[in-house]
Amino acid sequence: MLAQLPPALQKLQLPLRLRLWDGHEFNFGPTPSVTIVVKDPTLVAEFTHPSLDLLGSAFVEGRLELEGSINEAIRVCDELSQALVEDEDSTPPRVHHDKATDAESISYHYDLSNDFYQLWLDHDMAYSCGYFETGEESLDEAQQAKFRLLCRKLRLKPGEYLLDVGCGWGGLARFAAREFGVKVFGITLSKEQLKLARERVKAEGLQDKVDLQLLDYRDLPQDGRFDKIVSVGMFEHVGHANLREYCEILSRAVRDGGLVMNHGITSKHTDGRQVGRGAGEFIDRYVFPNGELPHLSMMTAEISEAGLEVVDVESLRLHYARTLEHWSQRLEHKLEAAAKQVPEQALRIWRLYLAGCAYAFAHGWINIDQILATKPHADGSLELPPTRADIYR
């Protein structure tokens, strides 16, 4: 059996067992916690350079199987990759983002199946980072806390007009209307999200307060009609080349003195390049086609150039690691039901994606930031209290 493995693999000491298609096994350490079952004989030669993209793609395509918990598999496969692959950061060519391309990308990710997402998201289907004030909150509690935090940072007041860019299934829009008395205009490019979101608005009797539309952000009214703007999990889809336009549109859409909240995933690297050893390539190929993560500095620069003033920034990286742990665990507990909702390959992708992203956020490969900005009045005055103490009362 040993002679069948490339020399580089024979020297490793990992909690990993390799089982070949013919039943032969090799343990890389004394107490394997994960078994990689190789189904495709040609895969063994590729194990001399086991990038995270290679390992993830092989699992998605059924060339290998994983035995053991998905979280432990992610950890051990990362150790395997670290041992044999240089940590080179990839810089893919910038993606051209137009309305058709963005609509197709959004549909690929979000129109998978509402029933599938309902299996592992919270009741309001908030597909974004929760807020764990103590660390002991349930997923539902953490998502409600996130909604409340966003609304308090925006200092929402009854009667104000809120724009929700990328409103998803409408959880935040309904929360803001119900709990803070605002009128909400929300937009999404996902037809499946919009259908369910509108059903929930109607079920809660909020039709007079919440208006949700299928609309590209580039088609938003830019006449300063909105008092406040919130954008959650949106700028990751905009693309580096379009960030300036995106921020300028939001700046023109909000009134003087209004507030704009951008809550989104940010890159570890200042130039926005992907993390190394193939993790970024895997996500781009299978999960978020055409997604590009800006660094915090890139995002704040574009916000500033658009005439908005950044007034507060908060990293929620470890909150997102915890959120993803919840999502991953909930999906793992409902694999049988999930298999009835989506194709086998899609389920493999999402199992890896959720567990892998929990690992990535926990280890600082990527970040997530809430960036609050305001549009100053012509004389430079702001409509903000002198401190942020009011947010946490």
C-alpha positions as CSV (number, residue, x, y, z in Angstrom):
1,M,0.0,0.0,0.0
2,L,2.8,2.5,0.9
3,A,4.4,2.2,-2.5
4,Q,1.1,3.3,-4.1
5,L,1.4,6.8,-2.4
6,P,3.6,9.6,-3.7
7,P,6.7,10.1,-1.5
8,A,5.6,13.5,-0.2
9,L,2.5,11.9,1.3
10,Q,4.4,9.1,3.0
11,K,6.2,11.5,5.3
12,L,3.1,13.3,6.7
13,Q,1.9,13.0,10.3
14,L,-1.8,13.9,10.4
15,P,-5.0,12.6,12.0
16,L,-6.0,11.3,8.6
17,R,-6.7,7.9,7.0
18,L,-6.6,7.4,3.3
19,R,-8.7,4.6,1.9
20,L,-8.3,3.7,-1.7
21,W,-10.8,2.4,-4.2
22,D,-9.6,-1.1,-3.7
23,G,-9.9,-1.1,0.1
24,H,-6.3,-0.5,1.0
25,E,-5.8,2.0,3.8
26,F,-2.9,4.2,5.0
27,N,-2.9,6.1,8.3
28,F,-1.0,9.3,8.4
29,G,-1.0,9.4,12.2
30,P,-1.8,7.1,15.1
31,T,-5.4,8.3,15.7
32,P,-7.1,9.3,12.5
33,S,-10.2,11.4,13.0
34,V,-11.1,11.8,9.3
35,T,-11.0,9.3,6.4
36,I,-10.6,10.4,2.8
37,V,-12.1,7.7,0.6
38,V,-10.5,7.9,-2.9
39,K,-13.1,6.8,-5.5
40,D,-11.1,8.0,-8.6
41,P,-7.7,6.3,-9.0
42,T,-6.3,9.3,-11.0
43,L,-6.8,11.4,-7.9
44,V,-3.9,9.9,-6.0
45,A,-1.3,11.5,-8.2
46,E,-2.9,14.9,-7.7
47,F,-2.5,14.5,-3.9
48,T,1.1,15.7,-4.3
49,H,-0.4,19.2,-4.5
50,P,-3.7,19.0,-2.5
51,S,-5.0,22.6,-2.7
52,L,-8.2,23.4,-1.0
53,D,-9.7,23.9,-4.5
54,L,-8.6,20.4,-5.6
55,L,-9.9,18.7,-2.4
56,G,-13.2,20.6,-2.4
57,S,-13.8,20.0,-6.1
58,A,-13.0,16.3,-5.8
59,F,-15.6,16.0,-3.0
60,V,-18.3,18.0,-5.0
61,E,-17.7,15.9,-8.1
62,G,-17.8,12.6,-6.1
63,R,-14.2,11.7,-6.8
64,L,-13.7,11.3,-3.0
65,E,-15.8,10.9,0.0
66,L,-15.2,12.1,3.6
67,E,-15.8,10.1,6.7
68,G,-15.9,11.9,10.0
69,S,-17.5,15.2,11.0
70,I,-17.5,17.9,8.3
71,N,-15.9,20.4,10.6
72,E,-13.0,18.0,11.5
73,A,-12.7,17.2,7.8
74,I,-12.2,20.8,7.0
75,R,-9.6,21.2,9.7
76,V,-7.6,18.1,8.7
77,C,-7.8,18.9,4.9
78,D,-6.4,22.4,5.7
79,E,-3.5,20.8,7.6
80,L,-2.9,18.4,4.6
81,S,-2.9,21.4,2.2
82,Q,-0.6,23.5,4.4
83,A,1.9,20.7,4.5
84,L,2.2,20.3,0.8
85,V,1.0,23.5,-0.9
86,E,2.7,26.9,-0.8
87,D,0.5,29.6,0.6
88,E,0.4,31.6,-2.6
89,D,-2.3,34.3,-2.9
90,S,-4.2,34.3,-6.1
91,T,-5.1,37.5,-8.0
92,P,-7.8,36.6,-10.5
93,P,-8.7,39.0,-13.3
94,R,-11.3,41.5,-12.4
95,V,-14.8,40.5,-13.2
96,H,-17.0,42.5,-15.5
97,H,-20.3,43.3,-13.6
98,D,-23.3,44.3,-15.7
99,K,-27.0,43.9,-14.9
100,A,-27.3,40.6,-16.8
101,T,-24.2,39.1,-15.2
102,D,-25.1,40.1,-11.7
103,A,-28.7,38.9,-12.1
104,E,-27.5,35.5,-13.3
105,S,-25.0,35.2,-10.4
106,I,-27.6,36.2,-7.8
107,S,-30.0,33.7,-9.2
108,Y,-27.4,30.9,-9.2
109,H,-26.8,31.4,-5.5
110,Y,-30.1,32.5,-4.0
111,D,-32.7,30.9,-6.2
112,L,-31.6,27.4,-5.3
113,S,-34.6,26.5,-3.1
114,N,-36.4,28.5,-0.4
115,D,-37.3,25.3,1.3
116,F,-33.6,24.3,1.4
117,Y,-32.6,27.6,3.0
118,Q,-35.4,27.3,5.6
119,L,-33.9,24.0,6.8
120,W,-30.9,25.7,8.4
121,L,-31.5,29.5,8.6
122,D,-33.4,31.2,11.4
123,H,-37.1,31.8,11.4
124,D,-36.7,35.1,9.6
125,M,-34.2,33.6,7.1
126,A,-31.5,36.2,7.8
127,Y,-28.7,35.0,5.5
128,S,-26.0,37.2,7.1
129,C,-23.9,37.4,10.2
130,G,-25.8,37.2,13.5
131,Y,-24.9,39.2,16.6
132,F,-23.9,37.2,19.7
133,E,-23.9,39.7,22.6
134,T,-23.1,36.9,25.2
135,G,-22.1,34.0,22.9
136,E,-24.9,31.9,24.3
137,E,-27.7,33.1,22.1
138,S,-29.6,30.8,19.8
139,L,-29.4,31.5,16.1
140,D,-32.8,33.2,16.1
141,E,-31.9,35.4,19.1
142,A,-28.6,36.4,17.4
143,Q,-30.3,37.4,14.2
144,Q,-32.9,39.4,16.0
145,A,-30.1,41.1,17.9
146,K,-28.3,41.9,14.6
147,F,-31.5,43.4,13.2
148,R,-31.8,45.6,16.3
149,L,-28.2,46.6,16.2
150,L,-28.5,47.7,12.6
151,C,-31.6,49.7,13.3
152,R,-30.1,51.4,16.3
153,K,-26.9,52.3,14.5
154,L,-29.1,53.9,11.8
155,R,-31.0,55.7,14.6
156,L,-34.3,54.8,12.9
157,K,-37.3,56.9,13.9
158,P,-41.0,56.3,13.2
159,G,-42.1,57.7,9.9
160,E,-38.7,57.6,8.2
161,Y,-38.1,56.1,4.8
162,L,-35.6,53.3,4.8
163,L,-34.0,51.8,1.7
164,D,-32.9,48.1,2.1
165,V,-30.5,47.2,-0.7
166,G,-30.4,43.4,-1.2
167,C,-33.3,42.8,1.1
168,G,-33.2,39.0,0.8
169,W,-36.2,37.3,2.3
170,G,-37.3,40.6,3.9
171,G,-36.5,39.8,7.6
172,L,-34.7,43.1,8.3
173,A,-37.3,45.1,6.3
174,R,-40.2,43.6,8.4
175,F,-38.3,44.1,11.6
176,A,-37.5,47.7,10.9
177,A,-41.1,48.5,10.0
178,R,-42.6,46.5,12.9
179,E,-40.2,47.5,15.7
180,F,-39.1,51.0,14.6
181,G,-42.2,52.3,12.7
182,V,-40.4,53.1,9.5
183,K,-41.5,52.7,5.9
184,V,-39.2,50.4,3.9
185,F,-38.4,50.1,0.2
186,G,-36.4,46.9,-0.4
187,I,-34.8,45.5,-3.5
188,T,-33.4,42.1,-4.6
189,L,-32.4,40.4,-7.8
190,S,-33.7,37.0,-6.6
191,K,-37.1,36.1,-7.8
192,E,-37.4,33.2,-5.3
193,Q,-36.5,35.5,-2.4
194,L,-38.9,38.2,-3.5
195,K,-41.8,35.7,-3.7
196,L,-41.4,34.4,-0.2
197,A,-40.5,37.9,1.2
198,R,-43.7,39.4,-0.1
199,E,-45.7,36.5,1.3
200,R,-44.3,37.1,4.7
201,V,-44.9,40.9,4.5
202,K,-48.6,40.1,3.7
203,A,-48.8,37.5,6.5
204,E,-47.7,40.2,9.0
205,G,-50.0,42.8,7.6
206,L,-47.2,45.2,6.7
207,Q,-48.1,45.9,3.1
208,D,-48.6,49.6,3.9
209,K,-45.1,49.9,5.4
210,V,-42.9,47.5,3.3
211,D,-42.6,47.6,-0.5
212,L,-40.2,45.0,-1.9
213,Q,-39.3,45.0,-5.6
214,L,-37.1,43.1,-8.1
215,L,-34.7,45.8,-9.0
216,D,-31.0,46.3,-9.7
217,Y,-29.3,48.9,-7.5
218,R,-28.3,50.8,-10.6
219,D,-32.0,51.5,-11.3
220,L,-32.6,53.1,-7.8
221,P,-34.1,56.6,-7.6
222,Q,-31.3,59.0,-6.9
223,D,-33.2,62.0,-5.7
224,G,-32.4,61.9,-2.0
225,R,-35.8,60.5,-1.0
226,F,-34.5,58.1,1.6
227,D,-33.8,59.1,5.2
228,K,-31.6,56.0,5.8
229,I,-30.1,53.2,3.7
230,V,-29.1,49.7,4.9
231,S,-27.2,47.2,2.7
232,V,-26.4,43.8,4.2
233,G,-24.4,41.2,2.3
234,M,-24.6,43.2,-0.9
235,F,-21.3,44.9,-1.8
236,E,-19.6,41.5,-2.1
237,H,-21.6,41.1,-5.3
238,V,-20.9,44.6,-6.7
239,G,-17.3,43.9,-7.9
240,H,-14.2,46.1,-7.4
241,A,-14.7,48.0,-10.6
242,N,-18.2,49.0,-9.7
243,L,-17.7,50.0,-6.1
244,R,-17.4,53.7,-6.9
245,E,-20.6,53.7,-8.9
246,Y,-22.4,51.7,-6.2
247,C,-21.4,54.1,-3.4
248,E,-22.3,57.2,-5.5
249,I,-25.7,55.8,-6.2
250,L,-26.3,55.3,-2.5
251,S,-25.0,58.8,-1.8
252,R,-27.4,60.3,-4.3
253,A,-30.3,58.2,-3.0
254,V,-30.0,59.4,0.7
255,R,-31.0,62.9,1.9
256,D,-28.5,65.3,3.4
257,G,-28.0,64.3,7.0
258,G,-29.1,60.8,6.3
259,L,-27.2,57.6,7.3
260,V,-25.9,54.7,5.2
261,M,-25.0,51.3,6.7
262,N,-22.9,48.9,4.6
263,H,-22.6,45.4,6.3
264,G,-20.6,43.0,4.3
265,I,-17.7,40.5,4.0
266,T,-14.3,42.1,3.5
267,S,-11.0,40.7,2.3
268,K,-7.9,40.0,4.4
269,H,-5.7,41.7,1.9
270,T,-5.7,45.4,1.1
271,D,-5.8,44.8,-2.6
272,G,-8.8,42.5,-2.3
273,R,-7.1,39.4,-3.7
274,Q,-8.3,35.9,-2.7
275,V,-7.0,33.8,0.1
276,G,-4.4,31.2,-0.8
277,R,-4.2,27.5,-1.5
278,G,-7.3,27.5,-3.7
279,A,-10.1,28.4,-1.2
280,G,-11.0,31.5,-3.1
281,E,-11.1,29.7,-6.4
282,F,-13.4,27.0,-5.0
283,I,-15.9,29.6,-3.7
284,D,-15.9,31.5,-7.0
285,R,-16.5,28.3,-9.0
286,Y,-19.1,26.7,-6.9
287,V,-20.7,29.2,-4.5
288,F,-20.4,32.9,-5.4
289,P,-19.7,33.2,-9.1
290,N,-18.2,36.6,-9.9
291,G,-18.0,37.7,-6.2
292,E,-15.2,40.0,-5.3
293,L,-14.4,41.0,-1.7
294,P,-13.1,44.5,-1.1
295,H,-10.7,45.2,1.8
296,L,-12.1,47.5,4.5
297,S,-9.8,50.3,3.3
298,M,-11.0,49.9,-0.2
299,M,-14.6,50.1,0.8
300,T,-14.2,53.1,3.1
301,A,-12.2,54.9,0.4
302,E,-15.0,54.4,-2.1
303,I,-17.6,55.5,0.4
304,S,-15.6,58.7,1.1
305,E,-15.0,59.5,-2.6
306,A,-18.8,59.3,-3.1
307,G,-19.3,62.2,-0.7
308,L,-20.3,60.2,2.4
309,E,-18.4,60.5,5.7
310,V,-17.5,57.3,7.6
311,V,-18.5,57.7,11.2
312,D,-18.3,54.2,12.6
313,V,-16.7,50.8,11.8
314,E,-17.2,47.5,13.6
315,S,-15.7,44.1,12.8
316,L,-18.0,41.1,13.4
317,R,-15.6,38.4,12.2
318,L,-16.0,36.1,15.2
319,H,-19.8,36.7,15.2
320,Y,-19.9,35.3,11.6
321,A,-17.8,32.3,12.6
322,R,-20.4,31.5,15.2
323,T,-23.3,32.1,12.8
324,L,-21.8,29.8,10.3
325,E,-21.2,27.1,12.9
326,H,-24.9,27.3,13.7
327,W,-25.8,27.1,10.0
328,S,-23.4,24.2,9.3
329,Q,-24.6,22.2,12.4
330,R,-28.3,22.7,11.5
331,L,-27.7,21.6,7.9
332,E,-25.7,18.5,9.0
333,H,-28.6,17.5,11.3
334,K,-31.0,17.7,8.3
335,L,-29.1,16.1,5.5
336,E,-31.8,13.7,4.7
337,A,-34.4,16.4,4.3
338,A,-31.9,18.6,2.4
339,A,-31.2,15.8,-0.1
340,K,-34.9,16.0,-1.1
341,Q,-34.7,19.8,-1.8
342,V,-31.5,20.2,-3.8
343,P,-29.4,18.0,-6.2
344,E,-26.6,15.9,-4.6
345,Q,-23.8,18.1,-5.9
346,A,-25.5,21.2,-4.6
347,L,-25.7,19.7,-1.1
348,R,-22.1,18.7,-1.2
349,I,-21.2,22.3,-2.1
350,W,-23.2,23.8,0.7
351,R,-21.8,21.3,3.3
352,L,-18.3,22.3,2.4
353,Y,-19.1,26.0,2.1
354,L,-20.8,26.5,5.4
355,A,-18.3,24.5,7.4
356,G,-15.3,25.9,5.5
357,C,-16.4,29.5,5.9
358,A,-16.9,29.0,9.7
359,Y,-13.3,27.8,9.7
360,A,-12.1,30.7,7.5
361,F,-13.7,33.4,9.7
362,A,-12.5,31.8,12.9
363,H,-8.9,31.7,11.5
364,G,-9.0,35.3,10.1
365,W,-8.8,34.4,6.4
366,I,-11.7,36.9,5.7
367,N,-13.5,39.5,7.8
368,I,-16.9,41.2,7.9
369,D,-17.5,44.8,8.8
370,Q,-20.4,47.1,9.5
371,I,-19.5,50.5,8.0
372,L,-21.7,53.4,9.0
373,A,-21.5,56.6,7.0
374,T,-23.5,59.8,6.8
375,K,-24.2,62.4,4.1
376,P,-23.2,65.7,5.8
377,H,-25.3,68.8,5.3
378,A,-23.8,71.5,3.1
379,D,-22.4,73.3,6.2
380,G,-20.7,70.1,7.4
381,S,-23.2,69.5,10.2
382,L,-24.3,66.0,11.1
383,E,-27.5,64.6,12.6
384,L,-25.7,62.3,15.1
385,P,-25.3,62.2,18.9
386,P,-21.8,63.1,20.2
387,T,-21.1,59.4,21.2
388,R,-22.3,55.9,20.2
389,A,-23.6,55.3,23.7
390,D,-27.3,55.5,22.5
391,I,-26.7,52.4,20.4
392,Y,-26.1,50.1,23.3
393,R,-28.7,51.4,25.8
